Amino acid sequence: MNVPSIAEVGERFVEAFRLSSRPLAVSGADEMPDDAVPFPSVHRCIAVALSRLAAGETDAPALCLGEDAHAGCCPGGLAHMGLIPRPEFVRWFVSTGRADVRGGAAEYLKAAPELVDAAFAKAGPLTPPGRYLVVRPCRTVSPAADPAVRSLCLFGPAETVRNIAALVHFDRADPFSPVLAPWGPACAPLVSYPAGIAAGAPKDTAFLGPTDPTVNYAFPPDSLGIGIPAEVARQMAGNLDASFVVRRPRVAFPVHGALSDR
């Protein structure tokens, strides 16, 4: 069977899922690509920068992070990309806060700092995919760079992402594990979990998100993201023609208010 390239997978997804945003490819590199700019030059939040790259709201051809290319980036995001140790203040800031930590500021996302510690421990060691984390639109991934792609990141309205999740399930027997909505910083389900940066993340699994409400200000209320391991995405592209997406497009994308052909 012909294995589609990441550029082909992205093209097929745009057509089949009627994507208005660009599918993104997540990879690692030992050298910073000439056309890449640091994530923080677009936004300090990795997830927000990803959404802007996908939407074409930045002229940057690609985004990158590395030891010499991360100034101004969210510390929690850097930690979850495996580029720095998790700062001690995060356990308090994400949970209940403490008067002597950042003036008591807190996000109240976890009931106690011990739960933050346990969640990060469950995620496992965090190892970057190379000296640089690189994200670019799938369509610009060259054949030489194709093998280095770890995962894809897609954004769309809820209906679109529901259809993408349904295709993940198409050739799976387990009704529960192929698609998860895990806890973590906004960038985790979009990058570190599907790309295998977090050792504890389940393999061959797609991740919905972000489930971090602190980025809600930057995402449309009806928008969702999904991170998909590269090999799962290739399999999905191969399954498209046999699936509901192609064979029953009016079910996948009904004309709302009209009678369904179901």
C-alpha angles and dihedrals in degrees: 000000000000110000110219119231119240089252089055092046090053092048092050092049093050091053100040098042095036091234118190091189127063120258109239129218120216117206145148129242136183092215127044109251113245092236097048127103126195115270093239090061085070099032137332090236112077093210093051091047089051092052091050092049090049092049093048091242091135129055091219111119090207141001127223143183128198143139090283096035110054108077109141096019122133108271092221090054092048090051091050091051088055093244099117135015114266107270114242093234092063093077090059099035093053093047131027103333127230127232095238095046115081090331092298095300113158141172096209092217093136129037095231139008090244089064090054089052092048093049093051091046089053090052086059130208114345115223123178116231091239141330085299133034107217129192124183137153111284092236091064096051107117123220089250092054095042097091091055094060110113102180148345128242120204133181130197147128117299094262092055095047091047088057092048090051090049090055090052086059094047098098099024128101098199109083094199117040107050093076124033137174101212132186120250142094114321092261095053101079090039098048123353098048100044094037093056094243089127106062093205095055112111113257125239089020132129118220127213121209168347094273089172106102093199088085094050089102089066101040125071111249092245096045126108136177131212129196116206129185110245096244092049089051091051090051091049091052089052091051097050098093093052094045138085090259093072101020097046106022093157088062092049093043109020124184097250113233092024126099113273122237088221 
